[in-house]
Each structure stands twice: as structure tokens, then as C-alpha cells.
């Protein structure tokens, strides 16, 4: 990390600006942690495999449920697996990239955030890449396996719009979850000890998206559609792909609105982060 405080680091800052420099810095810091992780490759493999096994228990529980019923709220196992995979994969990408954001409250409390402020590197990039945990890729891999199985098992008429919607949905969903991670971290500038509150919206939101929206109260569905729009991660696009009614009787074009929703979420999260950072007055103040 010391290299970022050197003259060479300042020189790089002159050649890179704004978001480009932030992405570059994030890559350098994350790369450092990846190299550190790969020194102990056996440990990495074991922890990754363990992560796949632990996260896979969620889907095992769903599969066991379907051993007693044929459908869940009118959805078959393949359709629920589709919802499951389409929530896990975007979340896995966001968790891999920004899963360390929930450590911000600890840095605010113990004052170590101050050391990040004096470096010529965007604070967001430093916090996001801090202790980058490559083992989180296990969650992503497990989600890809379930999603792949669901796509093979589903009887869907794959039109061109549906095919194009799949990668767009995954990328947009990952961006929405990234915005939630950043927004939750920004809240910790004020609350300081709110990592569990953040986890309720990230991990808790992802868990909710694994199941059909008809299982939940209409007020909750409205909340995750119009307030914290997690429904655009998978519920709404999946309804279009599966040919099912949209939650809350939304219009047909809503399935293709995920990129716009993700852009708004990222802009709001960026504003919240800048506001939180400006409000920071160091530890003890």
C-alpha cells in the first residue's frame, strides 16, 4: 500500500483521473490481495470449495422442499432455480467486487479511515478493494451451476429479446447490488456500527429474491420495486422470460428497464457516498 503514497503514485495520479484512476487503483489493490491469497493455494482451494458447499445448502433446502410439493406458488423447481440463479450470480459479482464495504464502520470507529484519506487514491477504491477476498468466487460459481441447470431444464421459447435480456439482467443486477453495498457503506459514516443493517438489504435482499414474488406481501413487493428496486435484479426480467404475470401488474417494458434502474441506483449511491465522506470528521469528533 505504501506505493500509493510515493512520488510514482502521484505521477500515476497525474496520468489517470476520476473514475479511470479509481478503477486502476482498485485493480492494483485487489491484485495485491489476490497475490497474497495465492501464496497459500491449498487453503484458497479448500475455502472456496467450502464456500460453494455452504452456499449450496440454500438450494439443497429448496430442492428438499420440492420433494414434498410439485409447485411453489405456481412455480416449478426449474423456475425457482432460475430465480435463484438469477439472484445469486449478480449478487456474487457484487459481493466479490464490493463485499469489503461493510468493514467501513469499523474503520470509522477505530480511526483507520484517516490513513486512507491522505493517500492519492480514491477512498471508495481503497475501501472496496481492502482485503479483497477471492474465495467469494465460490458463491458466484455455485450460482452459475444452478442457473445453468435451470436454463437447461426450463421449457422456454428463447426469442432474440429473451436471449439478449439474460446478460443485460445479470450485469444490471450486479450494478444494483453494488449500489446497495456502496449506499449501505455511506450510511455507516453516520451510524458507524450498521454493518448488520447493510447486510439486511444485501444478503437479506438476495435471499428474498430466490423465491417467487407472489409469496410476499404486496407492501413488501412495492418496497423492493419502487423504493429499493431489487425486483429488477431478477423478478421482473424473469417474469418476461418465463411468460408469467409481472409483479404489481407492471407494464411489459419494465423487464427491459433494469439498466436504467441500475444507472439511477448507482448515481444515488455515488451521491450518498460523497455526502457521507464530506460529513466524516475523523474519530472521536
Secondary structure, DSSP 4 states (H G I P E B T S, - for coil): -GGGGSHHHHHHHHHS-HHHHHHHHHHHHHHHHHHHHHTTHHHHHHHHHHHHHHHHHHHHHHHHHTTT-S-BTTB-HHHHHHHHHHHHHHHHHHHHHHGGGGGHHHHHHHSTHHHHHTSSS-HHHHHHHTT--GGGHHHHHHHHHHHHHHHHH------HHHHHHHHHHHHHHHHHHHHHHHHHHHHHHHHSS-HHHHHHHHHHHHHHHTS-GGGS-HHHHHIIIIIS-GGGTTHHHHHHHHT-PPGGG--GGGGG-HHHHHHHHHHHHHHHHHHHHHH---TT-
